[in-house]
């Protein structure tokens, strides 16, 4: 079992807000990314849309955690 000194991760309001922003960004960008990817790369539309949405979600999380 881990000691208290090893447990450094905490669920703060900043991280909770960043996770909410990340999830919202992913959900709002997945549909337009899917539509655009269907027109550009039909064979890999789901992969491209998922990667774009994950990139936007990562940026939203990064911005949400920045202080």
Secondary structure by P-SEA (a helix, b strand, c coil): ccccccccccccaaaaaaaaaaaaaaaaaaaaaaaaaaaccccaaaaaaaaaaaaaaaaaaaaaacc
